[in-house]
């Protein structure tokens, strides 16, 4: 899972039948510094993740995104005999965030570990 901000909407007139009617949103994943409100420049990725939305999120909302099997279960609980969801979705919005509180000491420890690994 990751946390990010919805930055756009995706429209598609031709799609796999199982995703018919699903709203698709473009989500920009947050960097750790974004969560802490740091003012220092951070390495940014220009990648966006296209996510299925069942919670009616919108542009500007902060969201939690699940990947893979968890995303498919969020969209369509398993109904096949083998217990696998049949929806071809790889990312889904599973929560709209009201607020995030990052502990400064935990953030400093996480930064120290990541800098030691470089």
MDTraj code that builds the backbone (N, CA, C; nanometers):
import mdtraj as md
import numpy as np

residues = "UNK UNK UNK UNK UNK UNK UNK UNK UNK UNK UNK UNK UNK UNK UNK UNK UNK UNK UNK UNK UNK UNK UNK UNK UNK UNK UNK UNK UNK UNK UNK UNK UNK UNK UNK UNK UNK UNK UNK UNK UNK UNK UNK UNK UNK UNK UNK UNK UNK UNK UNK UNK UNK UNK UNK UNK UNK UNK UNK UNK UNK UNK UNK UNK UNK UNK UNK UNK UNK UNK UNK UNK UNK UNK UNK UNK UNK UNK UNK UNK UNK UNK UNK UNK UNK UNK UNK UNK UNK UNK UNK UNK UNK UNK UNK UNK UNK UNK UNK UNK UNK UNK UNK UNK UNK UNK UNK UNK UNK UNK UNK UNK UNK UNK UNK UNK UNK UNK".split()
xyz = np.array([
    [0.0841, -0.1187, 0.0000],
    [0.0000, 0.0000, 0.0000],
    [0.0878, 0.1238, 0.0000],
    [0.0305, 0.2311, -0.0511],
    [0.0984, 0.3591, -0.0425],
    [-0.0038, 0.4697, -0.0254],
    [0.0461, 0.5883, 0.0116],
    [-0.0369, 0.7061, 0.0289],
    [-0.0026, 0.8035, -0.0828],
    [-0.1036, 0.8705, -0.1360],
    [-0.0795, 0.9675, -0.2421],
    [-0.1964, 1.0628, -0.2572],
    [-0.1864, 1.1470, -0.3594],
    [-0.2909, 1.2462, -0.3879],
    [-0.3475, 1.2203, -0.5268],
    [-0.4799, 1.2272, -0.5368],
    [-0.5456, 1.2142, -0.6665],
    [-0.5187, 1.3419, -0.7458],
    [-0.4609, 1.3255, -0.8653],
    [-0.4254, 1.4414, -0.9473],
    [-0.5004, 1.4466, -1.0802],
    [-0.5800, 1.3444, -1.1083],
    [-0.6524, 1.3465, -1.2349],
    [-0.7498, 1.2319, -1.2490],
    [-0.8267, 1.2386, -1.3559],
    [-0.9266, 1.1372, -1.3881],
    [-0.8921, 1.0767, -1.5228],
    [-0.9194, 0.9476, -1.5380],
    [-0.8912, 0.8770, -1.6629],
    [-1.0243, 0.8330, -1.7237],
    [-1.0443, 0.8623, -1.8536],
    [-1.1643, 0.8179, -1.9245],
    [-1.1253, 0.7139, -2.0262],
    [-1.2122, 0.6172, -2.0456],
    [-1.1875, 0.5129, -2.1448],
    [-1.3215, 0.4656, -2.1998],
    [-1.3353, 0.4687, -2.3315],
    [-1.4600, 0.4215, -2.3923],
    [-1.4534, 0.2727, -2.4249],
    [-1.3326, 0.2191, -2.4385],
    [-1.3153, 0.0769, -2.4661],
    [-1.2332, 0.0181, -2.3520],
    [-1.2887, -0.0832, -2.2845],
    [-1.2179, -0.1442, -2.1712],
    [-1.2648, -0.2871, -2.1511],
    [-1.1904, -0.3601, -2.0703],
    [-1.2230, -0.4971, -2.0349],
    [-1.3620, -0.4977, -1.9711],
    [-1.4483, -0.5931, -2.0035],
    [-1.5859, -0.5923, -1.9504],
    [-1.5960, -0.5857, -1.7977],
    [-1.5039, -0.6502, -1.7265],
    [-1.5114, -0.6504, -1.5800],
    [-1.4824, -0.5147, -1.5165],
    [-1.4227, -0.4224, -1.5896],
    [-1.3978, -0.2895, -1.5330],
    [-1.4976, -0.1856, -1.5837],
    [-1.5956, -0.2311, -1.6578],
    [-1.7023, -0.1431, -1.7037],
    [-1.7704, -0.0794, -1.5830],
    [-1.7842, 0.0508, -1.5850],
    [-1.8490, 0.1218, -1.4754],
    [-1.7572, 0.1635, -1.3614],
    [-1.6314, 0.1184, -1.3621],
    [-1.5369, 0.1604, -1.2577],
    [-1.4789, 0.2973, -1.2910],
    [-1.4709, 0.3822, -1.1908],
    [-1.4066, 0.5125, -1.2075],
    [-1.2563, 0.4922, -1.1936],
    [-1.1791, 0.5502, -1.2854],
    [-1.0332, 0.5398, -1.2819],
    [-0.9734, 0.6769, -1.2511],
    [-0.8809, 0.6795, -1.1546],
    [-0.8175, 0.8040, -1.1126],
    [-0.6656, 0.7925, -1.1216],
    [-0.5996, 0.9030, -1.1520],
    [-0.4534, 0.9096, -1.1540],
    [-0.4076, 0.9575, -1.0166],
    [-0.3197, 0.8784, -0.9520],
    [-0.2713, 0.9099, -0.8173],
    [-0.1206, 0.9287, -0.8203],
    [-0.0725, 1.0381, -0.7612],
    [0.0706, 1.0660, -0.7462],
    [0.1135, 1.0165, -0.6086],
    [0.1983, 0.9132, -0.6028],
    [0.2439, 0.8644, -0.4719],
    [0.3230, 0.9724, -0.3970],
    [0.3069, 0.9738, -0.2642],
    [0.3833, 1.0663, -0.1812],
    [0.5224, 1.0109, -0.1555],
    [0.6161, 1.1012, -0.1419],
    [0.7498, 1.0715, -0.0921],
    [0.7428, 1.0886, 0.0593],
    [0.8301, 1.0247, 0.1337],
    [0.8301, 1.0345, 0.2793],
    [0.8338, 1.1796, 0.3264],
    [0.9100, 1.2641, 0.2589],
    [0.9183, 1.4046, 0.2980],
    [0.7858, 1.4780, 0.2781],
    [0.7047, 1.4335, 0.1829],
    [0.5733, 1.4943, 0.1623],
    [0.4856, 1.4724, 0.2852],
    [0.4969, 1.3551, 0.3458],
    [0.4154, 1.3229, 0.4626],
    [0.4574, 1.4022, 0.5851],
    [0.5849, 1.4368, 0.5919],
    [0.6366, 1.5091, 0.7078],
    [0.6229, 1.6595, 0.6931],
    [0.5851, 1.7057, 0.5744],
    [0.5716, 1.8488, 0.5525],
    [0.7050, 1.9192, 0.5430],
    [0.8130, 1.8454, 0.5118],
    [0.9456, 1.9063, 0.4993],
    [0.9482, 2.0063, 0.3839],
    [1.0286, 2.1077, 0.3991],
    [1.0439, 2.2080, 0.2940],
    [1.1642, 2.1799, 0.2055],
    [1.2504, 2.0863, 0.2474],
    [1.3698, 2.0583, 0.1673],
    [1.3326, 1.9820, 0.0409],
    [1.4079, 2.0028, -0.0669],
    [1.3768, 1.9311, -0.1903],
    [1.3941, 1.7808, -0.1712],
    [1.3074, 1.7055, -0.2314],
    [1.3151, 1.5595, -0.2250],
    [1.3156, 1.5047, -0.3658],
    [1.3694, 1.3841, -0.3809],
    [1.3669, 1.3227, -0.5123],
    [1.2226, 1.2882, -0.5457],
    [1.1781, 1.3310, -0.6595],
    [1.0398, 1.3095, -0.6989],
    [1.0338, 1.2188, -0.8201],
    [0.9309, 1.1412, -0.8243],
    [0.9063, 1.0554, -0.9384],
    [0.7940, 1.1183, -1.0201],
    [0.8048, 1.1107, -1.1495],
    [0.6983, 1.1641, -1.2338],
    [0.5941, 1.0570, -1.2626],
    [0.6106, 0.9380, -1.2035],
    [0.5171, 0.8285, -1.2276],
    [0.3821, 0.8560, -1.1615],
    [0.2776, 0.8216, -1.2326],
    [0.1422, 0.8233, -1.1772],
    [0.0919, 0.6805, -1.1760],
    [0.0060, 0.6493, -1.0821],
    [-0.0550, 0.5170, -1.0752],
    [-0.2032, 0.5335, -1.1060],
    [-0.2529, 0.4554, -1.2020],
    [-0.3943, 0.4591, -1.2353],
    [-0.4653, 0.3605, -1.1444],
    [-0.5643, 0.4105, -1.0709],
    [-0.6307, 0.3314, -0.9678],
    [-0.7812, 0.3243, -0.9919],
    [-0.8386, 0.2079, -0.9649],
    [-0.9836, 0.1940, -0.9649],
    [-1.0358, 0.2553, -0.8348],
    [-1.1496, 0.3239, -0.8440],
    [-1.2044, 0.3930, -0.7276],
    [-1.3478, 0.3494, -0.7029],
    [-1.3745, 0.3003, -0.5832],
    [-1.5114, 0.2660, -0.5452],
    [-1.5597, 0.3535, -0.4301],
    [-1.4771, 0.4490, -0.3864],
    [-1.5106, 0.5311, -0.2697],
    [-1.5514, 0.6729, -0.3059],
    [-1.5578, 0.7031, -0.4358],
    [-1.5933, 0.8355, -0.4850],
    [-1.4912, 0.9415, -0.4441],
    [-1.3630, 0.9066, -0.4533],
    [-1.2565, 1.0047, -0.4305],
    [-1.2558, 1.1023, -0.5478],
    [-1.1896, 1.2133, -0.5303],
    [-1.1820, 1.3119, -0.6370],
    [-1.0467, 1.3801, -0.6393],
    [-1.0250, 1.4605, -0.7415],
    [-0.8990, 1.5329, -0.7557],
    [-0.8742, 1.6155, -0.6300],
    [-0.7509, 1.6043, -0.5772],
    [-0.7123, 1.6760, -0.4564],
    [-0.7227, 1.5926, -0.3300],
    [-0.7966, 1.4822, -0.3340],
    [-0.8092, 1.3962, -0.2158],
    [-0.6802, 1.3198, -0.1906],
    [-0.6466, 1.3037, -0.0618],
    [-0.5373, 1.2158, -0.0218],
    [-0.5977, 1.0780, -0.0009],
    [-0.5300, 0.9749, -0.0532],
    [-0.5878, 0.8405, -0.0521],
    [-0.4843, 0.7346, -0.0142],
    [-0.5342, 0.6181, 0.0265],
    [-0.4525, 0.4992, 0.0461],
    [-0.4831, 0.4070, -0.0719],
    [-0.3766, 0.3567, -0.1349],
    [-0.3911, 0.2705, -0.2521],
    [-0.3366, 0.1321, -0.2195],
    [-0.4133, 0.0292, -0.2533],
    [-0.3697, -0.1099, -0.2394],
    [-0.3319, -0.1626, -0.3762],
    [-0.2357, -0.2555, -0.3783],
    [-0.1884, -0.3169, -0.5025],
    [-0.2293, -0.4638, -0.5118],
    [-0.2256, -0.5152, -0.6337],
    [-0.2374, -0.6586, -0.6587],
    [-0.3654, -0.7209, -0.6077],
    [-0.3501, -0.8377, -0.5426],
    [-0.4651, -0.9139, -0.4956],
    [-0.5545, -0.8304, -0.4040],
    [-0.4946, -0.7531, -0.3147],
    [-0.5732, -0.6695, -0.2232],
    [-0.6585, -0.5690, -0.3005],
    [-0.6063, -0.5141, -0.4090],
    [-0.6826, -0.4207, -0.4923],
    [-0.7996, -0.4914, -0.5589],
    [-0.7748, -0.6112, -0.6109],
    [-0.8815, -0.6863, -0.6775],
    [-0.9922, -0.7245, -0.5800],
    [-0.9557, -0.7631, -0.4582],
    [-1.0558, -0.7977, -0.3569],
    [-1.1369, -0.6729, -0.3189],
    [-1.0726, -0.5574, -0.3142],
    [-1.1430, -0.4336, -0.2812],
    [-1.2481, -0.3999, -0.3866],
    [-1.2191, -0.4317, -0.5115],
    [-1.3118, -0.4024, -0.6207],
    [-1.4215, -0.5075, -0.6300],
    [-1.3839, -0.6328, -0.6178],
    [-1.4782, -0.7426, -0.6376],
    [-1.4380, -0.8600, -0.5496],
    [-1.5093, -0.8847, -0.4400],
    [-1.4754, -0.9995, -0.3558],
    [-1.4760, -1.1293, -0.4376],
    [-1.3925, -1.2255, -0.4002],
    [-1.3825, -1.3502, -0.4768],
    [-1.5173, -1.4207, -0.4917],
    [-1.5468, -1.4605, -0.6156],
    [-1.6714, -1.5323, -0.6413],
    [-1.6470, -1.6614, -0.7191],
    [-1.5230, -1.6853, -0.7573],
    [-1.4921, -1.8060, -0.8330],
    [-1.4607, -1.9202, -0.7369],
    [-1.4715, -2.0452, -0.7836],
    [-1.4437, -2.1596, -0.6949],
    [-1.3027, -2.1590, -0.6356],
    [-1.2053, -2.1043, -0.7095],
    [-1.0686, -2.1017, -0.6564],
    [-1.0437, -1.9816, -0.5648],
    [-1.1448, -1.8972, -0.5454],
    [-1.1344, -1.7852, -0.4536],
    [-1.0579, -1.6655, -0.5052],
    [-1.0373, -1.6591, -0.6359],
    [-0.9638, -1.5466, -0.6935],
    [-1.0598, -1.4472, -0.7569],
    [-1.0424, -1.3174, -0.7287],
    [-1.1260, -1.2169, -0.7948],
    [-1.0994, -1.2185, -0.9455],
    [-1.2021, -1.1915, -1.0238],
    [-1.1890, -1.1974, -1.1693],
    [-1.1698, -1.0605, -1.2351],
    [-1.1481, -0.9574, -1.1565],
    [-1.1343, -0.8222, -1.2107],
    [-0.9875, -0.7933, -1.2421],
    [-0.9568, -0.7485, -1.3651],
    [-0.8175, -0.7189, -1.4011],
    [-0.7747, -0.5791, -1.3549],
    [-0.7592, -0.5642, -1.2233],
    [-0.7200, -0.4364, -1.1637],
    [-0.5950, -0.4607, -1.0805],
    [-0.4991, -0.3687, -1.0884],
    [-0.3750, -0.3846, -1.0129],
    [-0.3611, -0.2836, -0.8999],
    [-0.4411, -0.1762, -0.9012],
    [-0.4346, -0.0756, -0.7950],
    [-0.5749, -0.0226, -0.7695],
    [-0.6092, -0.0071, -0.6414],
    [-0.7421, 0.0424, -0.6051],
    [-0.7334, 0.1344, -0.4846],
    [-0.8134, 0.2375, -0.4862],
    [-0.8225, 0.3276, -0.3713],
    [-0.9061, 0.2579, -0.2650],
    [-0.8468, 0.2392, -0.1462],
    [-0.9156, 0.1668, -0.0393],
    [-0.9499, 0.2573, 0.0798],
    [-0.9031, 0.3833, 0.0779],
    [-0.9387, 0.4774, 0.1847],
    [-0.9156, 0.6198, 0.1359],
    [-1.0014, 0.7095, 0.1817],
    [-0.9811, 0.8526, 0.1619],
    [-0.9344, 0.9058, 0.2966],
    [-0.8197, 0.9722, 0.2972],
    [-0.7530, 1.0115, 0.4221],
    [-0.8093, 1.1431, 0.4750],
    [-0.8381, 1.1454, 0.6057],
    [-0.8806, 1.2682, 0.6725],
    [-0.7605, 1.3448, 0.7260],
    [-0.6552, 1.2732, 0.7649],
    [-0.5357, 1.3370, 0.8176],
    [-0.4236, 1.2370, 0.8344],
    [-0.3006, 1.2890, 0.8373],
    [-0.1825, 1.2052, 0.8569],
    [-0.0979, 1.2708, 0.9651],
    [-0.0562, 1.1917, 1.0632],
    [0.0303, 1.2421, 1.1698],
    [0.1587, 1.1604, 1.1666],
    [0.2695, 1.2246, 1.1314],
    [0.3988, 1.1561, 1.1224],
    [0.4813, 1.1910, 1.2460],
    [0.5307, 1.0887, 1.3149],
    [0.6129, 1.1070, 1.4339],
    [0.7534, 1.1497, 1.3911],
    [0.8012, 1.2625, 1.4404],
    [0.9306, 1.3179, 1.3999],
    [1.0461, 1.2237, 1.4320],
    [1.0431, 1.1587, 1.5477],
    [1.1520, 1.0675, 1.5855],
    [1.1541, 0.9450, 1.4947],
    [1.0381, 0.8917, 1.4642],
    [1.0312, 0.7753, 1.3752],
    [1.0772, 0.8125, 1.2352],
    [1.0433, 0.9325, 1.1896],
    [1.0861, 0.9789, 1.0582],
    [1.2380, 0.9929, 1.0529],
    [1.2969, 1.0502, 1.1581],
    [1.4428, 1.0655, 1.1628],
    [1.5108, 0.9290, 1.1604],
    [1.4554, 0.8320, 1.2323],
    [1.5121, 0.6969, 1.2336],
    [1.5013, 0.6324, 1.0959],
    [1.3890, 0.6509, 1.0283],
    [1.3709, 0.5947, 0.8939],
    [1.4693, 0.6571, 0.7953],
    [1.4911, 0.7872, 0.8072],
    [1.5875, 0.8546, 0.7194],
    [1.7288, 0.8021, 0.7440],
    [1.7645, 0.7822, 0.8709],
    [1.8986, 0.7335, 0.9040],
    [1.9215, 0.5956, 0.8454],
    [1.8215, 0.5096, 0.8526],
    [1.8346, 0.3744, 0.7963],
    [1.8494, 0.3816, 0.6464],
    [1.7669, 0.4650, 0.5793],
    [1.7749, 0.4726, 0.4321],
    [1.9078, 0.5334, 0.3872],
    [1.9619, 0.6286, 0.4633],
    [2.0924, 0.6882, 0.4264],
    [2.2055, 0.5891, 0.4483],
    [2.1942, 0.5019, 0.5498],
    [2.2963, 0.3988, 0.5742],
    [2.2986, 0.2945, 0.4628],
    [2.1844, 0.2743, 0.3970],
    [2.1757, 0.1741, 0.2919],
    [2.2277, 0.2236, 0.1590],
    [2.2543, 0.3509, 0.1481],
    [2.3027, 0.4065, 0.0201],
    [2.4502, 0.3914, 0.0053],
])
top = md.Topology()
chain = top.add_chain()
for i, resn in enumerate(residues, 1):
    res = top.add_residue(resn, chain, resSeq=i)
    for name in ("N", "CA", "C"):
        top.add_atom(name, md.element.get_by_symbol(name[0]), res)
traj = md.Trajectory(xyz[None], top)
